[in-house]
Amino acid sequence: MNSYVVRRRLVYLLVLGLLLASTLILLSLSNLSMPSEVYCTGWGLLAVMGLLVSYHWRKKLLFLNFGGVRYWLRLHILFGLYGVALFFIHIDFSWPKGLFNQLIATVFLLEVGSGMVGLYLSRTMPPRMTWLGERLLYEKMPEYYQQLRQQAEDLALQAAAEHHTDTLVKFYNRNLQSFLLGAANFWPHVFNSGQVRSRWALKFEGLQRYLVEDELPVVTELRILVFRKIELDKQYAIQGLLRRWLFLHIPLAYALFIFVLAHVMVIHSFSGV
Amino acid sequence: MIDPAMAEDLTISQSHSTWQLDATLLVFEPFRTMVSHHLQQRLRKLQGRYQRNLIKLGRLPRVQLPLQLQAVTELIHSLNSLWQDIQLVSHWVKNDSANEWLAAFLGKDTTEAAHQLAQKELQPLLSILLHHATIRTMEKTAVVVRQSEHAGNAYLLLAGQACALQVKEKALFRQRPEQHPWYQRLKQNLLPSQWVERRDTRRYDAAQQVTVAQGRDSYLRIPDLTEAHQPGTPEPKLLETGELFGAVAALQHSPHYRTIVVTSEQAILLEIRWQGVRQLARFDRGFRQFLDEQYRRHRLPALLQQQPILLGLNKSQLEHLATVAELDSYGAMDWKSVSDQNSDQRKSRIEQSEPLIIKEGDYANAVIFIRAGYARKSKAYGHSERALDYLRQGDSYGFQEVLGGIQLRSQQVSELSEAHLPRYSCTIRAVGYTDIIRIPARELEKVLAANKASTPPEAPQPAALPPSQQHELLVHEASDLLEFFIDQRFIYGTQTMLINLDRCTGCDDCVRACASVHDQNPRFIRHGHQHGGFMVANACMQCSDPLCLDGCPTGAIYMNNAGTVVINDDICVGCSTCADNCPFDNIQMVKIVDEHGKPVHANDHQGKLVPQLKATKCDMCTGQLNRPACELACPHDALRRVDIHQVEKIRDWLA
């Protein structure tokens, strides 16, 4: 991590600390009663949530001269963390009572959690992908799978025709065909497990004893294809994960926003504040 | 100028026959002079050899070879085809009955040998013309070249008339892209069109009035020259048959000063690509000298004036430097990138493909300026060379070293030993092709000595390194990056799209942003050359010396004032010349649809209906309020448009 990034993170922490400190000082100085304090933090929280949702719209309305999205993401993270603190102040550090409030709290925490996971993934996964070789386009991966499968099938059939044995074809049918059909082993690759590679290495070693010597070069080529497929699976898994977490984060954000609006209406109608 | 009698006989066929083309060419200067010069040079060599042979045999040559071609007028009479040219040259040689030396030297039938000789000597010229020249016919009001357009071609007016003038930008369809009102942009963002590459075809109506679409032979017209003439600029200058224009600009790939429009009912022009102009200059020293002279007179003083190290020199001093400057060219015109990084092979590759301009450690006897192309600046490192920087048009090298020498002499050191001689600290090699200006140190010293007011920069102090060397040390760590950029020729770019792979999550926000402002079709591919932790995406780099501009028949692709290469969709005829020229494949031809999503068609050469193609490329979101949408949209700061010259900034960003 270079010094610029360290400095930037320290500045964020400082700003976050200042925001929290000023919130707490304001609340203590205003000497509000408990319901009024909850009322204030609630509106503050709603404003912060509005700001967080605006990040999504900033990405859509790029023609507006409001600065680069990268600055908005930094604000999004900063205010996300501030929102978490504000949320706990709002609920007075105790689990809310009432089913609806519990639902809102659960959705809020899920939203925060998914955001944290997303942040972690977007910071840790790209460097991992860099060392997997050429960065492939996610949309083109089915095409690469198809090419690999075709190559493997041709190899197996060619070996069978040349050496008049069906061992490799059987091996292909039993093991490789389904494996090469498409992406596989999503979670092992997400967690960077080396199991898949070791398992296939063992399978190929086991196969060799049933083959004549002339067939061994074909096995080597098949092994290369399988290892390439594993690399492809890794890219597919990581790129897929980096896209999928948003399918949780964004719908939850809108759900939460709707729940919170309903919550505000209910409070205003029945609390008497 | 063409002989009037000859002009009547001269028929220029549209069949584009090379033989006829060459026959036509020989009627005109400078080609006639070129052939004449070349033959003379060759004959001089032959004569020299002949004389040496005779002397060896103890005899003196009896006949002096006539060194001036006397038969040029005779030549013109029989020029209707190439064979006639060759026959004429051989006829000239044959008629020289006293030409014993030739007979003695060739030792066989003189006519046949002379014929072969002439053919052989003309072959390079023919080859150049065959590959790089074409005859174009244009009607009245056709625009031949456009002002401030990077010159890709030179033109020889074979028949007809033209005039050179400065016209309003509007006449060339170079209006600034209109800024859409905010509500339209909002609609564009929120309710994107369901059709990809949809165009408002009504826009093309105005363009069709002034565009003659014939594929690569298309051109733009300016129907009313009086109205188009830019007020306050010089009066139009008439160009007559036989005039050659645009050659100096084409050689340098620099912008044309004026627009040239056909004024006769029809004009026939010989269009020579810049590669052809360069080869012609190599083929014939006379032509080269002619171009150099033009360059010295019109462009060089202005270029020298812009040099920071020559600030303060007066006009006459600059003109003096322009007179004494030596002009040189290095390298090949067509380059091919090689990605082999093996050090041994790399060394031999660099030595083979990148000709040496200056060698590290040589006596610093001149300052060089790059007038066209690029050069690698490197230092010896291990068994090879390590790039420290690169030079581009307008950059200079050697001033510090030369200045060191001047100051050493001014200190009147009692004993100047070999070790005191100023030496170049780096090696300079041509990358692709490179044209340089070399100003001898002694001339520079004279001028600087005469001009006390323009005190040269402080001499390098022994304790501190000169700024250039400090810079070298700084970029030393970024050398690997530089090597990659130079090897792959990404140094041409001024707005190269770099993606930091350690940050890029592949969210495609950049692609979507690009598509949202470009007819739902992104103007780049998020894929490309990968090197370590970054990738150079397939996006137009806005080259400083753009090859894509060469040969656009209507001038639809041009470089705007901000240095961005943009395509005017209205007058693009879909000939794909620009896409073919781009060495990085960053221009795509697309099929367009009208407002209702129906494919737009156009007639081809045979009158058949074919889908209308349009060239598309990254235009840095010209016409939008903000910076390039791709860079703006990246949430992780993983995508930036960078000038490769700022390699330290790139290194810091990638770190």
Interface residues (C-beta under 8 A of the other chain):
Chain A: N2 Y4 K59 K60 L61 L62 F63 L64 N65 G68 V69 R70 W72 L73 L121 S122 M125 P126 P127 M129 T130 E134 R135 L136 L137 Y138 Q239 L242 R243 L246
Chain B: W182 R185 L186 Q188 N189 L190 L501 D502 R503 C504 T505 G506 C507 D509 A513 S516 V517 R526 H527 Q530 G532 G533 M535 Q624 L625 N626 R627 A629 E631 L632 A633 C634 P635 H636 D637 A638 D652 A655
